[in-house]
Amino acid sequence: MRLMSSAAVLLFAASLASGAAAQEAAFDAARISNDIKVLSDDSFEGRGIATPAEQKVIDYLSQQYAAAGFAPGGENGGWTQAVGLNRFTVSNVSGQIKVGDWTQPLAQGQQATITTRLPSDGVDLRGKPLVFVGYGTSAPERQWNDFKTDVRGKVIVVLVNDADFEEPALNTFGGEAMTYYGRWTYKYEEAARQGAAGVLIVHETRPASYGWTTVANSWSVPQFDIVRANPSAERVPMEAWIQRDVAVDLFRHAGLDFEQEKIKARSRDFQPVELAGATIDAKFDVKTDQITTHNVLAKLEGSTHPDETILYTGHWDHIGMGEPDANGDRIFNGAVDNASGTAGLLELARQWSKGPKPERTIVMISFTGEESGLLGSEFYAANPLYLLETTVAGFNLDATSVLGRMSKLGVTGYGQSELDERVIALAAAQGRGFEGDAGAGAGIYFRSDHFPLAKRGVPMGYLSSTGDFVDEPIAPRVAAAAEYRANRYHQAADEWEPNWDYRGMIQDLEVVFDAGQALANSRDWPQWKPGSEFGPARTVSDAQRK
């Protein structure tokens, strides 16, 4: 059975590039397959960051980049950039919510996932009142405030996604497309700004775009965060998710109807609701230590403008090892997510080395810590080894299509930059259409490594295949895509298979290669389109681009 990628399944993204290119790409499916097979082998133990497996990844990538003709692109003439993180391992987790005589235990990974990213030896919350604050959003520019009450020292209950998801016609947050306010990362960040003691995000599959198993797997392993100067101002003591059924029961025992409260939460007039008589007890030990993980960088220096760079990015990490699944497998191999994208970077490097040296420098970055919250790319964007002001643009590969060719190219962030038209034209030359911002409701634009760079003004594209499968047999491909979403994304079953069809992935690699080649051999500087929230960050450095 063939699998589908998480990004390719959730949306299939894209965006970037420039005009047409000359050199014909000749990507090798056998090489791609072998790279995925190696990187997702059990011996790599799920590519957890700051584990013995990390050095195996660094060694393999640096060897392959060197063999492709790229030079070390990291710090001090090496292949890596050190990324300092805090690691949080929770244990002895106990929790319960109570309303009067009713008590609901919160078993870790079952009714809830409970953790923290605030340095400490442990968390002990007893009798904390619960307050429902709708979507947990404070957006002054949209005249929206869900925090019309003081939540300091309390635990807030929030909905996932943003207020337009189930009623796009409201168009207060851009309709169906998720804004950053809908991301779980934002919910926790805003709770800290409001002084809350903790957050319970109510998990619902459609607005989250993934099932409970994904939440349980992703949050039952150690969590990571960048080292912060004042972490208590940016992190709450408890970050948690609860199952929807638990929330429904909680609201019912507090005299409320969950669905009716959700409807009220879609309005600017929404008033936070203190859940009458409802409290939470949560206690757990925390082991906090600082670790160093690494981005891997390789470069092909430009012949004419070596200080101007084009990036190709993707994350090498996955979620490592966790609790055994029903088959006893505890290794999260991450074959599609994201050994496939990493393999794509290696194959792109091989292709770049075949032709004439580009005028601008090509930089491959295999980021660490994506699964922990885009931490490697966030660190790089804050501490760039190549000036962001003279970074021309970038292409991000995350969980590529391994089920064959599809009829369209999906463009994540469509409408943001001038790169759209360039990529769409290249897809059209392949006989493909495009889908603008596929998966926007799932917030894919905020969920991969292009985002930290984009929000600092670097035009970034993130693409994969979407639409309908074009090669027979169709039905097994459709079934495999659905099966991936349901049973493999962020689960131990995301393993390499020998019969994958890489023709769709190769089409996408051709697009980003041709787009990058056109940029690398021109004086073009792609611009953000009028109205893009990322344009102002780029404008301040206009004088540095000639």
N, C-alpha and C positions, 0 to 999 in steps of 0.2 A: 504494500500500500504506500502511496506517495503522500507526503505531507505538504502543508502550506505554511508560509512564514507568518509570524505574528504581525509584523508591520505590513507585509503584503496582504495578509488576511484582513487585518483591521482596517486597512485603507489602501495601502500601496501608495507610497508617497513620492513626490518629486518636486523638482524646481531647480533650476540652475542652468547655467551654461552660456554659450554664446553661439555664434553662427555655425555654419557647417564646417566640417573638418576634411582633411585630405587623406591622411594615412588610414588605410583600412585595418580595422581591428580583427584579430584572429584569436579569440579567447578559446581556451581549451577546457572542455567540460571534465575531462579525466583529471586534469590537475586540480580544478576546483573541487571535485568530489574527494580527491585524496586529502586536500588541505582540511576540508570539513571533517573527514573521517579521523584524521590525526587529532585535530583540536578538540573534538568531542569524544575522544576515546576515554574509557573509564580511568585510565592512568592519569588523566588531567583533572580528575576529581571535581568536575563541574566548573573548573576555572574560577574558583573562589579567590577573591583578592586577599593579598597578604597571607597566603598559604603556600606550602611547598610547590603547589601547582603553578603559582605565578611565575616562578623562575623558568619552569618548563615552557610556558607560553612565551616569555621574553626571548629565551634561547631559540625557539622554533621560528618566531617572527623575524628576529634579527638575521638568522641564517638565511631565511627565504628572501628577505629584502636585499641582503648582500648578494645572494645568487642572482637576483633580478637586475643587479647593477646599480642599486641605490646605495647611498652613503649614510652613515649614522646621522640622524637629524636631531638628537637630543642634547642634553646638557653636557658641557665639557668634552665635546667630541664623541660622546657615547650614543647609545641607542635609546636612552630613556630620559624621562623627566620624573623626578621624585615628587610624589603627591602625599603630603602628610594628612592623616585622617585620625579621628577618634573612632574607636570600635566599641560598640556597646553589646554586651552579651547578657541577656536577662535569664534568670532561673528562679525556681521556687515561686512561680506565678500563682497567685490566688486572687479571685475576684468575685463579687456578687453585686447585683442590683436589688434594691428592696423598695417596695411600696406597701406600707402597712404590714399585713401578715404575709404578703406575697414576697417570695425570695427566688431569684433566678441566678444560679451559679454561672460564672463565666469561665468555662474551661478553655484553656489556651488552645487555639486552633479549631475549636468546635463552635461554641457560641461567640467567641471573641478572639482577637489577637491583641495582645497587650505588650507594649515595649516602650522604649524611650530613646531619645538622642540628646539627653541632657546629662553631662558628666555628674556622677554621684556613686555612692556605694549601694544605694537602694531607694525605692520609692514606697511610701506608706501613706495612702489616702484613705481616710476613714470617715464615713458619714458625709461625704461631699455631696451637696445638692446638685441635681441634674437640671439643666436649662436647655430647652430646645431653641436654637437660634437659626432655624431654617437652613439656608445654604452657607451660613457662616461668612458672609461677604460684607466688606466695607469698601464701597466704590464711590467716592464722592463725585467723580466725573460723570457718573450715571445717576446721581442723586439716589443712591442706594445705601442703606445701612441696616444690617440685621442685628446690630449690637445697640439696641435702644435701651439696654439695661446694663448694669454693672455685673460683669461675670468674673471679676477677680476672685481667685480662690475657689471657683466652682468648676464643675466638669460640664462642658457643653456637648450637646448632641446635634450633629449636623448631617445634612444630606449631601450625597456625592453629586458631582457635576454642578451646573449652574441653573438659574431659575427659568431659563427658556427651554431646557431640554425636553420636557414633556408637553410644553405648549409653545412651540417656536413662534407662533404668531404674535406673542407678546413682544418679541424683538427688543427686549431690554438689555440682553447680553448677546446680541448678534444672531438671534434665532437658534437654529439647530447646532451651529458650530460652537463647540466649547471654547470659552475664554479661559485665560489662566486662572480666573476665579473658581473655575470648576475642578481644578486639579487637587488631589489630596495634599500635595505639597503646600499649596496655598492655604488650605484649611488649617493645617498645623501652624504655619507661619503667622497667620492672622490671629489665631488663638493665643499665641505667645505675646503678640503686640497688645492684646486685650487683657493680658494678665490671668488667663484661665489656668486652672490646675491640671486640666486634661481635656482630651477630645475623644468622643465616640463618633466615628463616621459610620453611618448606616450603610451597609453594603447592599446594593441592588444591582443585579447583573447587567441590565440594559444601560443605565446611566454610567456604570463603572466601565462597561465594555468587556468585562471578564468575570468569571465565576468566583465563588467563594474559595475554591481550591487554590486558585492563583493567589488570593490574599493570604490564605493560611500558609502556603509554601513560602511566599516572599517575606513574610513578617515573622516566621518562626526561626529564622536564622539570624546571626549577628547583624546589627545595623551599623551604618557608618555615617559620618558627617565630617565636613571639613573642620579644622581646628578654628574655633571662634574666640575673639577677644572677650566677648561678654555673652556667653551662651545662654544664660538665664533670660536675657532680653529677646532671644530669638527661638528658644525651644521651650516647650511645656514639659512638665515632669512625666506625663503619661500620654502616649500616642496610641490610639486603639481603633479597631474596627469592630462592629457588632453585626451579627446576622440580621437580616430584615425581620424575620419572624420574632426575634428577641425584641426588636424595637416595637413591633406591633403590639406584643404583649405588654411591654412597658407602658406604652401610651394608654392602652385599654385600662390597665390597673390604676393609671393616674387620671382616669375619667375622660380620656381624649380618644379621638379617632385618627389613627396615623394618616390615612389617605386624605382626610379633610384638612389636617394640619399641613400636609404637603401642598395642597392647593393654596392655602392661605400664604404659604411661604413664597409664592411666586409673585407677590405684590410688594411694591415699595412701602405700602402701609402695614406690612407684616409687623406684628409685635412679638418679641420673644416670649416664650411660655415657660415659666418655672413649673416643672412637672410636680404636681402637688404630692408632697410626702415622699417623693422619690429620691433615693440616695444611692451612692456607690461606695463600696469598699474595694480597694485594690492594693495589693502588696506584692512586691517582687524585689529580688536582689539584682544588683547591676554590677557587672565587672566592666570597668572603663579603662581602656588602655590606648595609647597612641601607637599607630602603626604607619609604616611607609609602604605605599603601593606605587605603581609606575605606569605612566603613559609610555607607549613605544612609538618612536618617531623615526622616519626615514626620509631622505630628500634626494632629489635629482636637481642639481643646481642649474639655474637658467644661464644661457649663454650671453644674453644681452642685458637683462634686467633681473639679476639674481636676488635683489632685495624685494622683489614683488612676488608674492606667493599665491598659489592655488592649492587649496586643501582637499584631500580625500580623507574622510573620517569614518570610523565605526568603532564599536566597543568590543574588546576582546573578552571581557569578564562575563560570567554568568553567576548563578546564585550558590554554586558550590555543592555542599552535601547537607541534607536535612533529614527529616524523619522518613522512615521507609514507607513506600506506597503499598498498595494492596499486593503487589508482587514481590515486596521485600527490597525494592530498588531504592536506594537513598542518594544516588548520584544524579544531579541535575545536569545532564550532559550539554544541553544548550546547542544542539546541532544547527537548528534553524536560527535560533536566537542566542548568540549571534556569531557562531562559527561560520555561518554562510556569508554574512557581511564581511567578516575578517578575511575569509578566503577570497572574496571579491576584491578587497584592497590588494592582496598579494598578486592576484591576476592582473589587476590594473597596473601595478608596478612593473610586472614583466612586459606588458604591452608598451608602456612608456619607454622602456629601455631599448626597444627594438628600433625605434625611428630616430630621426635627427634630434639633437638636443633642443629642448624647448627654449624659447627666449626668456620666459619667466620660470621661477623655481617651482617644482612640484613637491609637495610635502604630504606624506602619508602619516596619519596619526591614528594609532590603535589605542583608544581611550580605556582607562580603567574606571571602575566604580559607576558605570551607567545604571546597573540594576539597583544601586543604593541611592539613586537620586541624581544622576548625571554629574557625579562628583568629579570624575577625571576631567570631563570637558569644562565644568565650571571652574576647576582649578586652573586649567590651561587658559581659559578665556580671561581669568583674572591675573594670570602670570604668563603671558604669551612668550614663546621663544622666537616667534616671528611676528613683527609688528602687526597689530590688527589694522592699523591705518593703511598699510600697504598690502594687506591680504585682499586679493582681488575678489575672491568668492570661494565657496566650498561646496562639496557634495558629500552627503552622509549616507552610508549604507547600513541598514539595520534590518536583519531578518529578511533576506531576499527571497524571491519566488523560486521554489524548487519543484513546482508541479507542471511546468510547461508554459508555453506562450499564451498570452492573454490579449484581448482586443484593444486595451487602452493603457495609457500611461497615467497613473494617478499623480497629481501635483499637490503636495501638502503645502499649505500656506499660499495657495493660488490667489493671485491678485496683489501679493505683497511686493514683488520685485520684477524688474525687467527680464529676469532670467526665465520667466514663464514661457514667453514666446519663443525663446531660443530652444528650449527643451522640447516644447510641443512640436516645433517644426522638424526636429530630428526624429521624433516618434512618428510623425506623419510620413516621413521618408521611408519608414519601415512598414508603412501601411496600417499604423495604429492611430486611433483617436486619443483623446485625453479625457480625464475626469478631474474637474477642479475641486481640490480640497476634499477628496474622498476620505471618509473617516473623521471629518471635522467634529462630529458629535462626540467622538471618543477622545477628543483632545490630543490627537496624535502629534500635532505641531509642538506640543510642550513635553513630549515623552521620549525624545531621543537627543543625541549629542549635538545636533545642529543648533539647538535652542539657545544655550549659553552664548554662543558666538553671534547668533542672529540678534539677540537682545542687546548686544554691544555694537551692532551696526554692520556686521559682516554679512553680505548677502549669502544665504545658505539654502541649499536645496536638498530634498530628501525624497527619494523616489523608489517606486517599485511598480510591478504590473498590477492591473486591475481590469474590471470588465468581465467578459466571458472568455472561457477557454476556447481556443480555436482549433486544437488538434484532437482528433478522436483517439481513444474513447473519452468522451466528455464526462459522463456520469461518475466514473471512479475518481476523476480529479475534483469534481465538486464535492463528492462525499469525503475525500481526503482533507480538503480545506476545512469543511465543517468539523471533521473529527479532530483536526489539529486544534482548532479553537476550543473545542469542548474538553479534550483529554490530554493535550500535549503542551500547550503554551504554559511555560513556567512550571512544568511538571517533569518528573523523571523520564517520561516517555518521549521527550524531545531528543531522539537519537538518530544518528545517521542511518540512511537506507541506501542500498546499492543501486536501486532502480529509479532514483529521482531523475526528473527531466529538467535539465538546466537551460533549455533554450530560452525560456522567459527571462531568467536571470541574465543570460548573455545579452539579450536585447537591451536590457537596462544598463548593463556595463558599457555597451556600445554607445548609448546615449550620453552617459556621463563622461566617457572618454572623448568622444567627438566634441562635446560641449567644452570640456576642459582644454582640449587641444586648440580650439578656436580662440579661447581666451588667452591661452599661454603664448600664442604667437600674434598677439594684437596689442593695441594700446587701449583697449576697451576697459572701462570700469563700470560694471553693471550698477544701476541705481535702484533704490527703493522707490516704489510708486507713491504718488501723492496720497496722503492719508494714512500711510503705513506708520504704525507706532514705533517702528525700528529706524525710520529715516532720520529723525533728529540726532540720534547717537552717531550716525555716519557723517552728517553734515558738518559737525564741529571740526572734523579733520580733513575737509575737502582740499585744503591747500597742500596737503602732503601727497596728493595723487595728481599726477600730471599725465 
